[in-house]
Amino acid sequence: MKSKKKLWLRLLVLVVVLGGLGVGGYFLWTKVIKKTSAQATGQPVTVSRGDLVEMASASGTIQPHVQVDVKSRAGGQVVEILTEEGRTVEAGELLAKIDPADAQRDLDVARIQLRKLQADLEAAYAGVSAADLDLKQAQANQAVSNRGLGLGLVSAEADRNTNFTAAVGATTLRQKRAQVASLMTQLESAKLNVADAERQLTYTSIFAPMSGTVLAVQTVVGSMVSSALTNVSGGTTLMTVADLSDLRVIGQIDQAQISRVSVGFEVFIRVDAYPERSFEGKVARVSPLGKTVSNVVTFDVEIVITDKDAALLRSGMSADVQIVTARHTGVVLVPLLAIQSRGPARLVTLPSGEQRRIKTGATDGTQIVVLEGLEEGDTVLIVAPTASPARTTQGGGMPMGVPGGGAPRGGGRL
């Protein structure tokens, strides 16, 4: 009986020992083995010090600063086109001709009317001279009659007749002079009509309003065009001329980014035609008035292309622009993918498995500035984020989205 009790006691001690070993092994696994597993999870990266560029993104279209739709002041049929698309023209160069027959006929009629009035004026001048002579003769007769009446040699009735004739002569002279004045006025009007008809005739020749490149020719020989002066729709566009030496990008930037953009900021422009390079530019104008399209408010930003190879670009090309809004020099940087979010807190994972809270600043969509919590040379792990890292904090405060809603083309590092 006593031996059985000792056997059960030994078994109980064995169970207790084995249980203790099990619990100890579990804690050893959680504290050491599991920690070693955490150390092996994630890609280690070294915290570095460098420069970071903040950018605001926009999209737009390349346009010449000066572009003119060439229209005709005269309506009619196109009889000649003297240029073509892509050709460079000088200001005042003849581009096209409209049938001048109607304008020439109007000019001929105006000139005939002018000549007729000149002849009428000559006749009126002659009439004034004749009336003046008649008046002088009547006045002389009047003087003789008046003296004869005083001497009793002329009857009173005869004297009244001579006085009447003199008065009629004076009136006739005034009438002739009035006719001359009227004809002179008509003559001036006829001269204006001739000048207008001559000008209308010149309108049948279409000249380049500026030096530039012909972007498009929208008419052909034989087509009818309407006058830009008399047609309510503004007339027919014959061609488009633009100065391609001064290209601009008119981009649209959303209201969340517009406060960070100012005139003079540096810009990098990319087009699909040259995906391997970017073109330089500067912000020339920021519209003070927003536009709402599909409940999205955007602002126009005009960008001057200053690149030495701007001639490679073409009017009408779509462009993506990155506006440099700030440069940070000699700051502590970590990859944006190494940042984890837990509520308002921003964390990084160290190789030891420790999660350290840090204070972050600006981002370029690829890297982010660390203001507090890490030093140059520290190592952190890129692990699966607990929350989207695309929203980081600036100065540890308000969330700041990546400019343009994502990483800039070209990585954002310039």
WOKA-V445518 format. One record per residue. N is the residue number from 0. RES is the residue in one small letter. SS is DSSP state (h for helix, s for strand, l for the rest). NEAR is the number of other ideal C-beta (glycine too) atoms within 12 Angstrom. Layout:
n:N res:RES ss:SS near:NEAR
n:N res:RES ss:SS near:NEAR
This chain:
n:0 res:m ss:l near:7
n:1 res:k ss:h near:8
n:2 res:s ss:h near:9
n:3 res:k ss:h near:10
n:4 res:k ss:h near:11
n:5 res:k ss:h near:12
n:6 res:l ss:h near:13
n:7 res:w ss:h near:14
n:8 res:l ss:h near:14
n:9 res:r ss:h near:14
n:10 res:l ss:h near:14
n:11 res:l ss:h near:14
n:12 res:v ss:h near:14
n:13 res:l ss:h near:14
n:14 res:v ss:h near:14
n:15 res:v ss:h near:14
n:16 res:v ss:h near:14
n:17 res:l ss:h near:14
n:18 res:g ss:h near:14
n:19 res:g ss:h near:14
n:20 res:l ss:h near:14
n:21 res:g ss:h near:14
n:22 res:v ss:h near:14
n:23 res:g ss:h near:15
n:24 res:g ss:h near:15
n:25 res:y ss:h near:15
n:26 res:f ss:h near:15
n:27 res:l ss:h near:15
n:28 res:w ss:h near:15
n:29 res:t ss:h near:16
n:30 res:k ss:h near:15
n:31 res:v ss:h near:16
n:32 res:i ss:h near:15
n:33 res:k ss:h near:16
n:34 res:k ss:h near:19
n:35 res:t ss:h near:16
n:36 res:s ss:h near:14
n:37 res:a ss:h near:21
n:38 res:q ss:h near:20
n:39 res:a ss:l near:16
n:40 res:t ss:l near:19
n:41 res:g ss:l near:26
n:42 res:q ss:s near:17
n:43 res:p ss:s near:22
n:44 res:v ss:s near:26
n:45 res:t ss:s near:22
n:46 res:v ss:l near:30
n:47 res:s ss:s near:25
n:48 res:r ss:s near:21
n:49 res:g ss:s near:25
n:50 res:d ss:s near:22
n:51 res:l ss:s near:37
n:52 res:v ss:s near:33
n:53 res:e ss:s near:39
n:54 res:m ss:s near:41
n:55 res:a ss:s near:44
n:56 res:s ss:s near:41
n:57 res:a ss:s near:43
n:58 res:s ss:s near:30
n:59 res:g ss:s near:34
n:60 res:t ss:s near:27
n:61 res:i ss:s near:39
n:62 res:q ss:s near:30
n:63 res:p ss:s near:30
n:64 res:h ss:l near:25
n:65 res:v ss:l near:23
n:66 res:q ss:s near:29
n:67 res:v ss:s near:29
n:68 res:d ss:s near:25
n:69 res:v ss:s near:36
n:70 res:k ss:s near:32
n:71 res:s ss:l near:43
n:72 res:r ss:l near:30
n:73 res:a ss:l near:38
n:74 res:g ss:l near:26
n:75 res:g ss:s near:33
n:76 res:q ss:s near:24
n:77 res:v ss:s near:31
n:78 res:v ss:s near:24
n:79 res:e ss:s near:22
n:80 res:i ss:s near:27
n:81 res:l ss:l near:22
n:82 res:t ss:l near:30
n:83 res:e ss:l near:17
n:84 res:e ss:l near:18
n:85 res:g ss:l near:19
n:86 res:r ss:l near:21
n:87 res:t ss:s near:22
n:88 res:v ss:s near:33
n:89 res:e ss:l near:19
n:90 res:a ss:l near:18
n:91 res:g ss:l near:13
n:92 res:e ss:l near:23
n:93 res:l ss:s near:20
n:94 res:l ss:s near:34
n:95 res:a ss:s near:39
n:96 res:k ss:s near:29
n:97 res:i ss:s near:40
n:98 res:d ss:l near:26
n:99 res:p ss:l near:27
n:100 res:a ss:h near:17
n:101 res:d ss:h near:21
n:102 res:a ss:h near:29
n:103 res:q ss:h near:22
n:104 res:r ss:h near:16
n:105 res:d ss:h near:24
n:106 res:l ss:h near:26
n:107 res:d ss:h near:20
n:108 res:v ss:h near:20
n:109 res:a ss:h near:27
n:110 res:r ss:h near:23
n:111 res:i ss:h near:18
n:112 res:q ss:h near:23
n:113 res:l ss:h near:28
n:114 res:r ss:h near:18
n:115 res:k ss:h near:18
n:116 res:l ss:h near:28
n:117 res:q ss:h near:22
n:118 res:a ss:h near:18
n:119 res:d ss:h near:23
n:120 res:l ss:h near:27
n:121 res:e ss:h near:19
n:122 res:a ss:h near:18
n:123 res:a ss:h near:27
n:124 res:y ss:h near:22
n:125 res:a ss:h near:18
n:126 res:g ss:h near:24
n:127 res:v ss:h near:26
n:128 res:s ss:h near:18
n:129 res:a ss:h near:19
n:130 res:a ss:h near:27
n:131 res:d ss:h near:23
n:132 res:l ss:h near:18
n:133 res:d ss:h near:25
n:134 res:l ss:h near:27
n:135 res:k ss:h near:19
n:136 res:q ss:h near:21
n:137 res:a ss:h near:27
n:138 res:q ss:h near:23
n:139 res:a ss:h near:18
n:140 res:n ss:h near:24
n:141 res:q ss:h near:28
n:142 res:a ss:h near:19
n:143 res:v ss:h near:21
n:144 res:s ss:h near:27
n:145 res:n ss:h near:21
n:146 res:r ss:h near:16
n:147 res:g ss:h near:18
n:148 res:l ss:h near:21
n:149 res:g ss:h near:13
n:150 res:l ss:h near:12
n:151 res:g ss:l near:10
n:152 res:l ss:l near:14
n:153 res:v ss:l near:22
n:154 res:s ss:l near:14
n:155 res:a ss:h near:16
n:156 res:e ss:h near:12
n:157 res:a ss:h near:19
n:158 res:d ss:h near:25
n:159 res:r ss:h near:17
n:160 res:n ss:h near:19
n:161 res:t ss:h near:28
n:162 res:n ss:h near:24
n:163 res:f ss:h near:18
n:164 res:t ss:h near:24
n:165 res:a ss:h near:27
n:166 res:a ss:h near:19
n:167 res:v ss:h near:21
n:168 res:g ss:h near:27
n:169 res:a ss:h near:22
n:170 res:t ss:h near:18
n:171 res:t ss:h near:24
n:172 res:l ss:h near:27
n:173 res:r ss:h near:19
n:174 res:q ss:h near:22
n:175 res:k ss:h near:28
n:176 res:r ss:h near:22
n:177 res:a ss:h near:18
n:178 res:q ss:h near:24
n:179 res:v ss:h near:27
n:180 res:a ss:h near:18
n:181 res:s ss:h near:18
n:182 res:l ss:h near:28
n:183 res:m ss:h near:22
n:184 res:t ss:h near:18
n:185 res:q ss:h near:23
n:186 res:l ss:h near:26
n:187 res:e ss:h near:18
n:188 res:s ss:h near:18
n:189 res:a ss:h near:27
n:190 res:k ss:h near:22
n:191 res:l ss:h near:18
n:192 res:n ss:h near:24
n:193 res:v ss:h near:26
n:194 res:a ss:h near:18
n:195 res:d ss:h near:22
n:196 res:a ss:h near:29
n:197 res:e ss:h near:22
n:198 res:r ss:h near:20
n:199 res:q ss:h near:30
n:200 res:l ss:h near:28
n:201 res:t ss:h near:22
n:202 res:y ss:l near:33
n:203 res:t ss:l near:33
n:204 res:s ss:s near:28
n:205 res:i ss:s near:42
n:206 res:f ss:s near:28
n:207 res:a ss:l near:29
n:208 res:p ss:l near:28
n:209 res:m ss:l near:28
n:210 res:s ss:l near:22
n:211 res:g ss:s near:32
n:212 res:t ss:s near:32
n:213 res:v ss:s near:36
n:214 res:l ss:s near:30
n:215 res:a ss:s near:23
n:216 res:v ss:s near:28
n:217 res:q ss:l near:23
n:218 res:t ss:l near:32
n:219 res:v ss:l near:18
n:220 res:v ss:l near:18
n:221 res:g ss:l near:14
n:222 res:s ss:l near:23
n:223 res:m ss:s near:21
n:224 res:v ss:s near:37
n:225 res:s ss:l near:25
n:226 res:s ss:l near:26
n:227 res:a ss:l near:25
n:228 res:l ss:l near:17
n:229 res:t ss:l near:19
n:230 res:n ss:l near:18
n:231 res:v ss:l near:9
n:232 res:s ss:l near:12
n:233 res:g ss:l near:16
n:234 res:g ss:l near:27
n:235 res:t ss:l near:31
n:236 res:t ss:s near:26
n:237 res:l ss:s near:42
n:238 res:m ss:s near:38
n:239 res:t ss:s near:33
n:240 res:v ss:s near:39
n:241 res:a ss:s near:34
n:242 res:d ss:l near:27
n:243 res:l ss:l near:32
n:244 res:s ss:l near:21
n:245 res:d ss:l near:28
n:246 res:l ss:s near:39
n:247 res:r ss:s near:37
n:248 res:v ss:s near:46
n:249 res:i ss:s near:36
n:250 res:g ss:s near:41
n:251 res:q ss:s near:33
n:252 res:i ss:s near:42
n:253 res:d ss:s near:29
n:254 res:q ss:l near:20
n:255 res:a ss:l near:24
n:256 res:q ss:l near:32
n:257 res:i ss:h near:30
n:258 res:s ss:h near:14
n:259 res:r ss:h near:29
n:260 res:v ss:l near:41
n:261 res:s ss:l near:22
n:262 res:v ss:l near:18
n:263 res:g ss:l near:18
n:264 res:f ss:l near:34
n:265 res:e ss:s near:30
n:266 res:v ss:s near:42
n:267 res:f ss:s near:36
n:268 res:i ss:s near:45
n:269 res:r ss:s near:32
n:270 res:v ss:l near:33
n:271 res:d ss:h near:17
n:272 res:a ss:h near:18
n:273 res:y ss:h near:20
n:274 res:p ss:l near:11
n:275 res:e ss:l near:12
n:276 res:r ss:l near:19
n:277 res:s ss:l near:30
n:278 res:f ss:s near:33
n:279 res:e ss:s near:27
n:280 res:g ss:s near:39
n:281 res:k ss:s near:28
n:282 res:v ss:s near:39
n:283 res:a ss:s near:27
n:284 res:r ss:s near:23
n:285 res:v ss:s near:31
n:286 res:s ss:l near:24
n:287 res:p ss:l near:11
n:288 res:l ss:l near:13
n:289 res:g ss:l near:20
n:290 res:k ss:s near:20
n:291 res:t ss:s near:13
n:292 res:v ss:s near:12
n:293 res:s ss:l near:7
n:294 res:n ss:l near:9
n:295 res:v ss:s near:14
n:296 res:v ss:s near:19
n:297 res:t ss:s near:28
n:298 res:f ss:s near:32
n:299 res:d ss:s near:30
n:300 res:v ss:s near:42
n:301 res:e ss:s near:33
n:302 res:i ss:s near:47
n:303 res:v ss:s near:32
n:304 res:i ss:s near:40
n:305 res:t ss:l near:24
n:306 res:d ss:l near:27
n:307 res:k ss:l near:12
n:308 res:d ss:l near:18
n:309 res:a ss:h near:29
n:310 res:a ss:h near:16
n:311 res:l ss:h near:20
n:312 res:l ss:l near:36
n:313 res:r ss:l near:24
n:314 res:s ss:l near:35
n:315 res:g ss:l near:22
n:316 res:m ss:l near:29
n:317 res:s ss:s near:23
n:318 res:a ss:s near:39
n:319 res:d ss:s near:34
n:320 res:v ss:s near:46
n:321 res:q ss:s near:44
n:322 res:i ss:s near:44
n:323 res:v ss:s near:35
n:324 res:t ss:s near:33
n:325 res:a ss:s near:26
n:326 res:r ss:s near:21
n:327 res:h ss:s near:26
n:328 res:t ss:s near:14
n:329 res:g ss:s near:13
n:330 res:v ss:s near:29
n:331 res:v ss:s near:32
n:332 res:l ss:s near:37
n:333 res:v ss:s near:45
n:334 res:p ss:s near:34
n:335 res:l ss:h near:37
n:336 res:l ss:h near:27
n:337 res:a ss:h near:41
n:338 res:i ss:l near:45
n:339 res:q ss:s near:33
n:340 res:s ss:s near:26
n:341 res:r ss:s near:19
n:342 res:g ss:l near:13
n:343 res:p ss:l near:17
n:344 res:a ss:s near:21
n:345 res:r ss:s near:42
n:346 res:l ss:s near:32
n:347 res:v ss:s near:43
n:348 res:t ss:s near:35
n:349 res:l ss:s near:29
n:350 res:p ss:l near:26
n:351 res:s ss:l near:20
n:352 res:g ss:l near:23
n:353 res:e ss:l near:18
n:354 res:q ss:s near:26
n:355 res:r ss:s near:29
n:356 res:r ss:s near:25
n:357 res:i ss:s near:33
n:358 res:k ss:s near:25
n:359 res:t ss:s near:40
n:360 res:g ss:s near:32
n:361 res:a ss:s near:35
n:362 res:t ss:s near:42
n:363 res:d ss:l near:40
n:364 res:g ss:l near:34
n:365 res:t ss:l near:33
n:366 res:q ss:s near:37
n:367 res:i ss:s near:45
n:368 res:v ss:s near:42
n:369 res:v ss:s near:40
n:370 res:l ss:s near:25
n:371 res:e ss:s near:18
n:372 res:g ss:l near:28
n:373 res:l ss:l near:34
n:374 res:e ss:l near:20
n:375 res:e ss:l near:16
n:376 res:g ss:l near:13
n:377 res:d ss:l near:27
n:378 res:t ss:s near:25
n:379 res:v ss:s near:39
n:380 res:l ss:s near:33
n:381 res:i ss:s near:23
n:382 res:v ss:l near:27
n:383 res:a ss:l near:15
n:384 res:p ss:l near:25
n:385 res:t ss:l near:17
n:386 res:a ss:l near:18
n:387 res:s ss:l near:17
n:388 res:p ss:l near:33
n:389 res:a ss:l near:23
n:390 res:r ss:s near:25
n:391 res:t ss:s near:44
n:392 res:t ss:s near:31
n:393 res:q ss:l near:25
n:394 res:g ss:l near:17
n:395 res:g ss:l near:22
n:396 res:g ss:l near:14
n:397 res:m ss:l near:14
n:398 res:p ss:s near:22
n:399 res:m ss:s near:30
n:400 res:g ss:s near:27
n:401 res:v ss:l near:31
n:402 res:p ss:h near:38
n:403 res:g ss:h near:31
n:404 res:g ss:h near:19
n:405 res:g ss:l near:20
n:406 res:a ss:l near:26
n:407 res:p ss:l near:34
n:408 res:r ss:h near:29
n:409 res:g ss:h near:23
n:410 res:g ss:h near:20
n:411 res:g ss:l near:34
n:412 res:r ss:l near:26
n:413 res:l ss:l near:23
